[in-house]
Amino acid sequence: MIEIAVRNLSSVLPNSAVQNAMASFQTQVSRDFASPWGIDARLYLLDRSAAPHANAWQLNIFDTAESAGYLGYHETTPKGLPLGKVFAKTTLDYGGLWTVTFSHELLEMLLDPTINLLAIDEGHKRAYAYEACDAVEADELGYPILGVQVSDFVLPSFFEPDITLAKSHKRSFCGHVTKPFEIAAGGYLSFVDLTTGQWSQIDNMRSAEHAGKASRASRRRIPVSQRRLSTGE
């Protein structure tokens, strides 16, 4: 069983808020995510100064990111263990829900812990990043568990363009996408062009594709409308 140590290192969230949400995050992983994906984990909350178990993955809550533009992302430690980061103050400053950011990073870290998986779309000569939540990441597309809003996430068939399914088949847990590589309102996808090797990003709110904007380390981003104002994109 994967163990994930959670630490609240932010100044804007009381430990009680994180503690109260832990059961919701655990329920999402073990009840909703584990069934379609075959991946389960045990989460536990650590004190700020406590050290995680030797082989535990980590998901830490901070105030703001080192680089502007992100609400959360995950990477690996020098020992190669997955490390997720949630930026609570940035999320709250942009009117978002920190619990959705946390859920987003938790599920994406479980699905692609070393950030190296791709789903091939031969028809369009693309390889899409294996992201659990990007395509359906908007807060309002999530769902409540025990009174806590968590992120929607895609199902395995989302990454299988060659499999024919009934039109009514949903490809995210909440049913916000019904086709492979579809992007719900407020979502995005990153892909590499198999003919050029160039990474690009498609955003539901934009008609253009933005070459060179995608990053395999970046995950949950500032909402598009607000990001334009803050970064000049």
C-alpha positions as CSV (number, residue, x, y, z in Angstrom):
1,M,0.0,0.0,0.0
2,I,1.3,3.4,-0.9
3,E,1.7,5.7,2.1
4,I,1.3,9.5,1.6
5,A,2.4,11.9,4.3
6,V,0.5,15.1,4.4
7,R,1.9,18.2,6.1
8,N,0.4,21.7,6.4
9,L,3.2,24.2,6.0
10,S,0.9,27.1,5.1
11,S,-0.1,30.1,7.2
12,V,-3.6,30.4,5.8
13,L,-5.0,27.0,6.7
14,P,-5.5,25.9,10.3
15,N,-4.5,22.3,10.9
16,S,-8.0,21.6,11.9
17,A,-9.2,22.4,8.4
18,V,-6.7,20.0,6.9
19,Q,-7.6,17.3,9.5
20,N,-11.3,17.7,8.8
21,A,-10.7,17.2,5.0
22,M,-8.5,14.1,5.4
23,A,-11.4,11.7,5.5
24,S,-12.8,13.1,2.3
25,F,-9.5,12.7,0.5
26,Q,-9.0,9.2,1.7
27,T,-12.6,8.3,0.7
28,Q,-12.0,9.7,-2.8
29,V,-8.8,7.6,-3.3
30,S,-10.0,4.3,-1.8
31,R,-13.7,4.4,-2.8
32,D,-13.7,6.3,-6.2
33,F,-10.2,6.3,-7.7
34,A,-9.0,2.9,-6.7
35,S,-11.8,1.0,-8.4
36,P,-11.2,2.2,-12.0
37,W,-7.5,2.8,-11.8
38,G,-6.4,0.0,-9.5
39,I,-4.3,2.4,-7.4
40,D,-5.0,2.9,-3.6
41,A,-3.1,4.7,-0.9
42,R,-3.2,5.5,2.8
43,L,-3.0,9.2,3.8
44,Y,-1.8,10.4,7.2
45,L,-1.4,13.9,8.5
46,L,2.0,14.8,10.0
47,D,3.0,17.6,12.3
48,R,4.8,20.5,10.6
49,S,8.3,19.4,11.9
50,A,7.7,15.6,11.8
51,A,9.5,13.4,9.3
52,P,7.6,11.1,7.0
53,H,8.1,7.3,7.0
54,A,11.2,6.3,5.0
55,N,9.4,5.3,1.8
56,A,6.4,7.5,2.1
57,W,5.3,9.8,-0.6
58,Q,4.7,13.4,0.5
59,L,2.0,16.0,-0.2
60,N,2.7,19.3,1.4
61,I,0.6,22.4,1.6
62,F,2.4,25.8,1.2
63,D,1.3,29.4,0.8
64,T,2.6,30.3,-2.6
65,A,4.6,28.7,-5.4
66,E,8.3,29.4,-6.2
67,S,7.2,30.4,-9.7
68,A,4.0,32.4,-10.4
69,G,1.2,30.8,-12.2
70,Y,0.6,27.5,-10.4
71,L,-1.9,26.4,-7.8
72,G,-0.1,23.1,-7.3
73,Y,2.2,20.6,-9.0
74,H,4.2,17.4,-8.2
75,E,7.8,16.3,-8.7
76,T,10.2,13.8,-7.1
77,T,12.6,14.1,-4.2
78,P,16.4,13.5,-4.7
79,K,15.6,9.9,-3.6
80,G,13.1,9.5,-6.4
81,L,10.0,9.6,-4.1
82,P,6.9,11.5,-5.4
83,L,6.5,14.9,-3.8
84,G,3.3,17.0,-4.3
85,K,2.9,20.7,-3.5
86,V,-0.4,22.5,-2.9
87,F,-0.3,26.3,-2.7
88,A,-3.2,27.3,-0.5
89,K,-2.8,31.0,-0.4
90,T,-2.5,31.3,-4.1
91,T,-5.5,29.1,-4.6
92,L,-7.6,31.2,-2.1
93,D,-6.3,34.5,-3.6
94,Y,-7.8,33.5,-7.0
95,G,-11.1,32.4,-5.5
96,G,-10.4,28.7,-5.7
97,L,-10.9,25.9,-3.3
98,W,-7.8,24.5,-1.7
99,T,-9.4,21.1,-1.3
100,V,-9.9,20.8,-5.1
101,T,-6.2,21.7,-5.7
102,F,-5.2,19.1,-3.0
103,S,-7.4,16.4,-4.6
104,H,-6.1,17.3,-8.0
105,E,-2.4,16.9,-7.0
106,L,-3.2,13.8,-4.9
107,L,-4.8,11.9,-7.8
108,E,-2.3,13.0,-10.4
109,M,0.6,12.0,-8.2
110,L,-1.0,8.6,-7.8
111,L,-1.6,8.1,-11.6
112,D,1.8,9.3,-12.8
113,P,4.2,9.5,-9.8
114,T,7.4,10.0,-11.8
115,I,5.8,12.3,-14.4
116,N,6.8,10.3,-17.4
117,L,3.7,8.6,-18.8
118,L,2.1,9.4,-22.1
119,A,-1.0,8.3,-24.0
120,I,-0.5,7.9,-27.7
121,D,-3.1,9.3,-30.2
122,E,-1.9,8.0,-33.5
123,G,-4.7,9.6,-35.5
124,H,-3.5,13.1,-34.5
125,K,0.2,12.2,-34.1
126,R,0.2,13.3,-30.5
127,A,1.3,11.9,-27.1
128,Y,-0.8,13.3,-24.3
129,A,0.5,13.7,-20.8
130,Y,-1.1,11.2,-18.5
131,E,-2.9,13.6,-16.2
132,A,-5.8,12.6,-14.1
133,C,-7.5,15.9,-13.5
134,D,-6.3,18.6,-16.0
135,A,-9.1,18.1,-18.5
136,V,-11.7,18.4,-15.8
137,E,-9.9,20.6,-13.3
138,A,-12.4,23.5,-12.8
139,D,-13.6,23.6,-9.1
140,E,-17.3,23.6,-10.2
141,L,-16.8,20.3,-12.0
142,G,-15.8,18.5,-8.9
143,Y,-18.1,16.8,-6.4
144,P,-18.6,16.8,-2.6
145,I,-17.5,14.0,-0.2
146,L,-18.5,14.5,3.4
147,G,-19.1,18.1,2.7
148,V,-15.7,18.7,1.1
149,Q,-15.4,19.6,-2.6
150,V,-12.9,17.4,-4.5
151,S,-11.8,17.3,-8.1
152,D,-13.3,15.3,-10.9
153,F,-10.9,12.9,-12.6
154,V,-10.7,11.1,-15.9
155,L,-11.2,7.3,-16.3
156,P,-8.9,4.9,-18.1
157,S,-11.0,5.0,-21.3
158,F,-10.2,8.8,-21.6
159,F,-6.7,7.7,-22.8
160,E,-7.9,5.0,-25.2
161,P,-8.9,6.6,-28.6
162,D,-9.0,3.3,-30.5
163,I,-11.7,1.7,-28.3
164,T,-15.3,2.3,-29.4
165,L,-17.8,2.8,-26.6
166,A,-21.4,3.8,-26.4
167,K,-22.0,7.5,-26.8
168,S,-23.4,7.5,-23.3
169,H,-20.2,6.2,-21.8
170,K,-18.6,8.7,-19.5
171,R,-14.8,9.2,-19.5
172,S,-14.6,11.1,-16.2
173,F,-15.9,10.1,-12.9
174,C,-18.5,12.8,-12.9
175,G,-19.3,12.5,-16.6
176,H,-18.0,15.9,-17.7
177,V,-16.2,14.4,-20.7
178,T,-17.5,11.5,-22.9
179,K,-14.7,11.3,-25.6
180,P,-11.0,10.5,-25.5
181,F,-8.9,13.6,-24.9
182,E,-12.0,15.9,-24.6
183,I,-11.5,19.0,-22.5
184,A,-14.3,20.3,-20.2
185,A,-14.9,24.0,-19.7
186,G,-12.0,25.4,-17.6
187,G,-9.7,22.4,-18.4
188,Y,-6.6,21.9,-20.5
189,L,-4.3,19.2,-21.9
190,S,-0.6,19.0,-22.6
191,F,0.8,17.0,-25.4
192,V,3.9,16.5,-27.5
193,D,3.7,16.6,-31.3
194,L,5.1,13.2,-32.4
195,T,6.3,14.7,-35.7
196,T,8.2,17.7,-34.2
197,G,8.8,16.8,-30.6
198,Q,7.3,20.1,-29.5
199,W,5.3,20.3,-26.3
200,S,2.0,22.2,-26.6
201,Q,-1.0,23.0,-24.5
202,I,-4.7,23.1,-25.5
203,D,-7.1,25.1,-23.3
204,N,-10.8,24.8,-23.5
205,M,-11.1,28.6,-23.2
206,R,-8.8,29.3,-26.0
207,S,-9.1,28.5,-29.7
208,A,-5.4,28.5,-30.3
209,E,-2.8,25.9,-29.2
210,H,0.1,27.4,-27.3
211,A,3.4,25.8,-28.3
212,G,6.1,25.7,-25.7
213,K,3.7,26.7,-22.9
214,A,3.3,23.2,-21.4
215,S,5.4,21.8,-18.6
216,R,5.4,18.3,-17.4
217,A,6.1,19.5,-13.9
218,S,3.2,21.9,-13.8
219,R,-0.2,20.7,-12.9
220,R,-3.0,22.7,-11.5
221,R,-2.9,26.3,-12.9
222,I,-4.3,29.7,-12.1
223,P,-7.7,30.0,-13.9
224,V,-7.2,31.2,-17.5
225,S,-9.2,34.4,-17.3
226,Q,-7.2,35.5,-14.2
227,R,-3.9,34.2,-15.4
228,R,-4.1,36.5,-18.5
229,L,-4.4,39.5,-16.2
230,S,-1.6,38.4,-13.9
231,T,0.9,37.2,-16.5
232,G,0.0,39.1,-19.6
233,E,-0.6,36.0,-21.7
